[in-house]
């Protein structure tokens, strides 16, 4: 095995695709810069978004699954495997994201007291029934059990051969103590 020069046949490589265009090559996300840099979410690829705690990884992951479903007219089923959050908390986040109404108003029910918030919630709820975004809290479960759960979900909810998104929030470092030294 030897390394390949990426530019050795680049002209014919690009021309060939231009002569034989594809309908699609991945799933567009709601993030134009991501789509530009990576060509959308590619089949069979794994994407890891890493940052320090409380920097918005969970929010970004949930938003990506939710808004990608919107972009594809709800054709893509997605599942979010989560190690920390409860389903009820995610429901509030999703409704807040769809409506623009702050979670406090939703959770307390005070959205009904504000005419604008009332209209936003009422307009979004029928749309919410079209989403196919599943959630399961998998904290403290061994990876073999998580894979088994995911396989059962996939074979009972997803259509084989059609795109499905799986979000895993989050992968913990295990097996050793990590220090800042």
Secondary structure as the mmCIF struct_conf table of DSSP 4:
data_model
#
loop_
_struct_conf.conf_type_id
_struct_conf.id
_struct_conf.beg_label_comp_id
_struct_conf.beg_label_asym_id
_struct_conf.beg_label_seq_id
_struct_conf.end_label_comp_id
_struct_conf.end_label_asym_id
_struct_conf.end_label_seq_id
TURN_TY1_P TURN_TY1_P1 UNK A 6 UNK A 9
HELX_RH_AL_P HELX_RH_AL_P1 UNK A 10 UNK A 19
BEND BEND1 UNK A 20 UNK A 20
BEND BEND2 UNK A 23 UNK A 23
BEND BEND3 UNK A 25 UNK A 26
STRN STRN1 UNK A 27 UNK A 27
BEND BEND4 UNK A 30 UNK A 30
HELX_RH_AL_P HELX_RH_AL_P2 UNK A 32 UNK A 38
BEND BEND5 UNK A 40 UNK A 40
STRN STRN2 UNK A 41 UNK A 41
HELX_LH_PP_P HELX_LH_PP_P1 UNK A 42 UNK A 42
TURN_TY1_P TURN_TY1_P2 UNK A 43 UNK A 44
BEND BEND6 UNK A 52 UNK A 52
TURN_TY1_P TURN_TY1_P3 UNK A 53 UNK A 54
BEND BEND7 UNK A 55 UNK A 56
HELX_RH_AL_P HELX_RH_AL_P3 UNK A 57 UNK A 71
TURN_TY1_P TURN_TY1_P4 UNK A 72 UNK A 74
STRN STRN3 UNK A 77 UNK A 82
BEND BEND8 UNK A 83 UNK A 84
HELX_RH_AL_P HELX_RH_AL_P4 UNK A 87 UNK A 99
HELX_RH_AL_P HELX_RH_AL_P5 UNK A 103 UNK A 108
TURN_TY1_P TURN_TY1_P5 UNK A 109 UNK A 109
HELX_RH_3T_P HELX_RH_3T_P1 UNK A 110 UNK A 113
BEND BEND9 UNK A 114 UNK A 114
HELX_RH_AL_P HELX_RH_AL_P6 UNK A 115 UNK A 128
TURN_TY1_P TURN_TY1_P6 UNK A 129 UNK A 130
STRN STRN4 UNK A 133 UNK A 137
TURN_TY1_P TURN_TY1_P7 UNK A 139 UNK A 140
HELX_RH_AL_P HELX_RH_AL_P7 UNK A 143 UNK A 157
BEND BEND10 UNK A 158 UNK A 158
HELX_LH_PP_P HELX_LH_PP_P2 UNK A 159 UNK A 159
TURN_TY1_P TURN_TY1_P8 UNK A 160 UNK A 161
BEND BEND11 UNK A 162 UNK A 162
STRN STRN5 UNK A 164 UNK A 169
HELX_LH_PP_P HELX_LH_PP_P3 UNK A 171 UNK A 173
BEND BEND12 UNK A 175 UNK A 176
#
